Amino acid sequence: MSEGHEPGLDSENSEPLVRPYVMTQGRQHSDSVQLDMVSVVITARTDVERMSLEPEQLRILDICQRAQSVAEVSAHLDIPVAVVKVLLGDLISRGYILARAPYTTESPVNRDVLQAVLDGIQRL
């Protein structure tokens, strides 16, 4: 081992050599949660068992103090989206993170329902 070289670091980039499958314990997807790149996540609880979480999960909790998309979390951590989805799935299962589908431009309500609401408001 050369002088100044730390174990577990890439000598050229000084980046950790931890592979994504180590972070996810070999899992390729979350068993309980389906997220996509534009799903929005936010920290739900700050009273967490910090010793039971991986460093990346702790960073996710910090990053998600403000609502973020899965893609944004991935970019902040410089970790592949697939890995972030697994880590987020674990945090969601524990109740530490909340997730929702992104807003869409398609209206889930049809025109008749909107007209009924407008008519009701006008009667007030």
ChimeraX attribute file (.defattr): number of C-alpha atoms within 10 A of each C-alpha:
attribute: neighborCount
match mode: 1-to-1
recipient: residues
	/A:1	6
	/A:2	6
	/A:3	5
	/A:4	7
	/A:5	11
	/A:6	12
	/A:7	10
	/A:8	11
	/A:9	13
	/A:10	13
	/A:11	14
	/A:12	6
	/A:13	7
	/A:14	11
	/A:15	10
	/A:16	12
	/A:17	11
	/A:18	11
	/A:19	10
	/A:20	16
	/A:21	11
	/A:22	10
	/A:23	18
	/A:24	19
	/A:25	10
	/A:26	11
	/A:27	15
	/A:28	13
	/A:29	17
	/A:30	19
	/A:31	11
	/A:32	11
	/A:33	15
	/A:34	13
	/A:35	22
	/A:36	15
	/A:37	17
	/A:38	15
	/A:39	17
	/A:40	21
	/A:41	27
	/A:42	22
	/A:43	21
	/A:44	16
	/A:45	13
	/A:46	12
	/A:47	7
	/A:48	13
	/A:49	9
	/A:50	11
	/A:51	8
	/A:52	9
	/A:53	14
	/A:54	13
	/A:55	12
	/A:56	15
	/A:57	18
	/A:58	17
	/A:59	14
	/A:60	24
	/A:61	23
	/A:62	13
	/A:63	18
	/A:64	21
	/A:65	15
	/A:66	10
	/A:67	15
	/A:68	19
	/A:69	21
	/A:70	24
	/A:71	20
	/A:72	18
	/A:73	25
	/A:74	19
	/A:75	13
	/A:76	12
	/A:77	15
	/A:78	10
	/A:79	16
	/A:80	13
	/A:81	18
	/A:82	21
	/A:83	21
	/A:84	28
	/A:85	25
	/A:86	23
	/A:87	22
	/A:88	26
	/A:89	22
	/A:90	20
	/A:91	20
	/A:92	19
	/A:93	14
	/A:94	12
	/A:95	13
	/A:96	18
	/A:97	21
	/A:98	19
	/A:99	21
	/A:100	12
	/A:101	14
	/A:102	13
	/A:103	10
	/A:104	7
	/A:105	6
	/A:106	6
	/A:107	8
	/A:108	7
	/A:109	8
	/A:110	8
	/A:111	10
	/A:112	9
	/A:113	10
	/A:114	11
	/A:115	11
	/A:116	11
	/A:117	11
	/A:118	11
	/A:119	11
	/A:120	10
	/A:121	9
	/A:122	8
	/A:123	6
	/A:124	5
